[in-house]
Amino acid sequence: MFIGRERELEEIIASTKPRRATLIVCRGRRRVGKSRLVEELSKKFPKFLRFQGLAPREGIDHQAQLDHFSRTLSQELSLPALPLSNWSDAFKLLASQCQTGKVLILLDEISWMGQGDPDFAGRLKIAWDEQFKKNPNLALVLCGSVSSWIERNILRHTAFVGRISHTLTLGELPLPACNQFWGKRADSVSAMEKFKFLAVTGGIPRYLEELDPTIPVEENLAALCFRDSGILFQDFETIFQEIFSRRAGTCRDLVHTLIDSPLNFTQICKKIGKAPNGVITEYLEDLELSGFLTRDFAYSPTTMTCGRNPRYRISDNYLRFYLKYIEPHRDRVEKGIAPRETISDFKGVDTIFGLQFENLVLNQLPHLIAKLGIKAPIENAGPYFQTATKRRKSCQIDVMIRTRSTLYLGEIKYRAKITTKVIEEMKEKVRRLGRLTDLSVRPFLVHTGQLAPGVGEADYFDTFISMDDLLLK
């Protein structure tokens, strides 16, 4: 099924205008549905040619990628396989078969394709200028999971300035789209049960496809996470090695520091025992571009100035859950003695699920803003944190949304039952923000579980948004 990418599909279709060749860049985390989106786009083209780079492993070099490209070209166009010694010849041969008519070409996992050739991007640019763009009905999509490679070699490369028609970064599916994976049982399965699954998978389509809505979520997760055949047991090692290669070990160490809470750059370096340097900065950027981490800047709610010390947080639910609960059990799973307790029985799982719930909400900011009914232009939205000084106390707000005249302050709570204590907590946070000149303050609560008597009756929060609400359009 094609679920939840209707807006992105409309955008990408609109970019393929007639009478002009189109160059499109699509990036995002592995398993997020990039290739599936392009396949849906291909229904608009009578001719669709797809080429995919070989995943990095021993023995896969520059020539192996060219040979694979040649074989694919032969299969796609019923041509004899020709020996190729460089990418200039490869692109020239492909372009010669796409001179007329509506043609869609997908170069998938392009960073793998170009490994071993430092001038791969330059050769592609020349081929685009001299050959591909001569067909005004041609669309070329560059797609990949190694978003840092695409960023540095395509998007920031001066050679491609003015040539790219559309850039698309795919994130997680919206929660209402995730809800569709429960099919006909969507109305009979509780929001809490759905959350437990999403707490592990996030809105990653490939993982949601593995859901069997006919059995309880705990049984689903046991099969996917704690059997050696389960995709969630296998996938971390695969994607980390394929994306980061030799850097996988250091990237893993960096992510480990963030399992329990967000940290700034200095704190991360201290925890891994390394001096702050540009290499660590680059690795963190790679993790961010690949969709595993998010860098949150604290903006002043009054002046809107940006703080200089952002915090990094794990924004990929699967990544955190794997490192916290699957990786420690790998040996037992491989021996066939997987843990028998349910996910809900794991030590500290409520704390982790609280972080996962925050992630789900923060990864759905446009949907949250729509649920709040905010019509005014948004000046900033995201987590807010302020450090303690002599004049003020520290303060952390799960999500702050600023319009020109209003500050929406959100508390995100994962609890079975939420008491009136949440009101006092939010009041204290507002006090710590200090004087908010000319700004109205509208607190709201995003929650799982039940609200205790008095929470709603206190008339403090402007809006209550439950997990059930988030799963609906």
HELIX and SHEET records of a PDB file:
HELIX    1   1 GLU A    6  SER A   15  1                                  10    
HELIX    2   2 LYS A   34  LEU A   41  1                                   8    
HELIX    3   3 SER A   42  LYS A   44  5                                   3    
HELIX    4   4 HIS A   62  LEU A   77  1                                  16    
HELIX    5   5 TRP A   87  SER A   96  1                                  10    
HELIX    6   6 ILE A  110  MET A  113  1                                   4    
HELIX    7   7 PHE A  120  GLU A  130  1                                  11    
HELIX    8   8 PHE A  132  LYS A  134  5                                   3    
HELIX    9   9 SER A  147  ILE A  150  1                                   4    
HELIX   10  10 GLU A  151  LEU A  155  3                                   5    
HELIX   11  11 THR A  158  PHE A  160  5                                   3    
HELIX   12  12 LEU A  175  ASN A  179  1                                   5    
HELIX   13  13 GLN A  180  ARG A  185  5                                   6    
HELIX   14  14 ALA A  191  THR A  201  1                                  11    
HELIX   15  15 PRO A  205  LEU A  208  1                                   4    
HELIX   16  16 VAL A  217  CYS A  225  1                                   9    
HELIX   17  17 ILE A  231  PHE A  244  1                                  14    
HELIX   18  18 SER A  245  ARG A  247  5                                   3    
HELIX   19  19 ALA A  248  HIS A  256  1                                   9    
HELIX   20  20 PHE A  265  ILE A  272  1                                   8    
HELIX   21  21 GLY A  278  LEU A  289  1                                  12    
HELIX   22  22 ASN A  317  PHE A  321  1                                   5    
HELIX   23  23 TYR A  322  ILE A  326  3                                   5    
HELIX   24  24 GLU A  327  HIS A  329  5                                   3    
HELIX   25  25 ARG A  330  GLU A  334  1                                   5    
HELIX   26  26 ILE A  343  ASP A  345  5                                   3    
HELIX   27  27 VAL A  349  LEU A  362  1                                  14    
HELIX   28  28 LEU A  365  LEU A  372  1                                   8    
HELIX   29  29 LYS A  421  LEU A  433  1                                  13    
HELIX   30  30 MET A  467  LEU A  470  1                                   4    
SHEET    1   A 5 LYS A  47  GLN A  52  0                                        
SHEET    2   A 5 VAL A 103  ASP A 108  1                                        
SHEET    3   A 5 LEU A 138  GLY A 144  1                                        
SHEET    4   A 5 THR A  22  GLY A  28  1                                        
SHEET    5   A 5 HIS A 166  LEU A 170  1                                        
SHEET    1   B 3 LEU A 263  ASN A 264  0                                        
SHEET    2   B 3 ARG A 311  ILE A 314 -1                                        
SHEET    3   B 3 LEU A 293  ASP A 296 -1                                        
SHEET    1   C 5 ASN A 380  GLN A 386  0                                        
SHEET    2   C 5 CYS A 395  ARG A 402 -1                                        
SHEET    3   C 5 THR A 406  LYS A 413 -1                                        
SHEET    4   C 5 SER A 440  HIS A 447  1                                        
SHEET    5   C 5 THR A 463  SER A 466  1                                        
SHEET    1   D 2 LYS A 417  ILE A 418  0                                        
SHEET    2   D 2 GLN A 450  LEU A 451  1                                        
END                                                                             
